[in-house]
């Protein structure tokens, strides 16, 4: 049974080329997703370490740096650097997201090649091999698409949203403090 499945996906040279190409692209996309996911997790840990906006009283110094009452300063430059790194990771995330729709096109390419080979086929074995190429490449490409889209939606997109909320919390608290102290040129004017 397993041998028949293997033969279906890699039975002839064209199937091997198309399906290995799909597998190669999948491996590349998976490596990029893993990298993006790791960078997002690091960013989330760092922003959580620097700033946990839940149930903490804050103050602001003349340089518009938030200070937790326990004398821990949240450096706006560190937050901005983290945000910049996060934005770069989101650009990479967007690029990876745009690669996933390539898979159905690769499956359709395999289908078209399989049908083209079937037109040229002379015997039943050649016809069967060309139909196998058409179906196997489409099946493999669609399977890769479904798995990668699910992974991106459930894991990576959720992480992006969670981090975005943390940055919005920081900005909201920072703006509240700026409004509270009405800082002008670094001087408090209450």
Beta strands, then each sheet from edge to edge (+ up, - down):
strand 1: 58-60
strand 2: 66-68
strand 3: 73-74
strand 4: 183-184
strand 5: 187-188
sheet 1: 1+ 2- 3+
sheet 2: 4+ 5-
end
